[in-house]
Amino acid sequence: MLLMTDLMRYATMLDDGDRRRPPPVDKWTPSYCGEMDLTIRRDGVWVHEGTPIGRARLVRLLSTIIRKEGDRYFLVTPVEKLGIKVEDAPFLAVLMRVEGEGDDRRLVFTTNVGDEVIAGPGHRLDYRASALGKAPYIHVRAGLDALISRAVFYDLAAIGETRDIDGDAWFGVRSASEFFAFGRAGDIFAAHD
């Protein structure tokens, strides 16, 4: 089990308003210690031993020590590495705000664990296959993505635009001078007729 002293030491750095960078879990090389009965559900709820974790600060703490290796997810400290189950993506994008206009427009996403990311260089926004069909995602950090909630996706669709790419009309959104295509406009609009 994760060493409680490690968790408590790290928790003191995560005051409610603290937005420090997550620890360097990619540089830690602890031994694999087994599986933890922890599931991050597709709806963003964290479940430990069959019970949803109700303490937001604990979920925030755990979210900062996740690492992805291949298709597996782990909670990592300097001395332990425990496998966990993630149904879809470890995070859920629950809010979006638009900053600026025109080419300077930036789409800022907030996850269910309080991370903020701007769609653009280093934080791709894409529409891809998921367990339940196609879904939108945004890259948060180090191979970890956030599934974009349905309400936020509707907000994205409302500001979407069609662009010509290599002679085809593609539907998507623009942020931080990049265009993120969700698919051919004809395919997307036909699916909703």
CORCORWO-V592681 format. One line per field, one symbol per residue. ss: DSSP state (H for helix, E for strand, - for the rest). Layout:
ss: ???
This chain:
ss: ---HHHHHHHH-------------HHH----EEEEEEEEE-----EEE--EE---HHHHHHHH--EEEE--EEEEE----EEEEEE----EEEEEEEEE--HHH-EEEEEE----EEE-E--E-EEEEEE--EEEEEEEEE--EEEEE-HHHHHHHHHH-EEEEE--EEEEEEEE--EEEEEEEHHHHHHH--
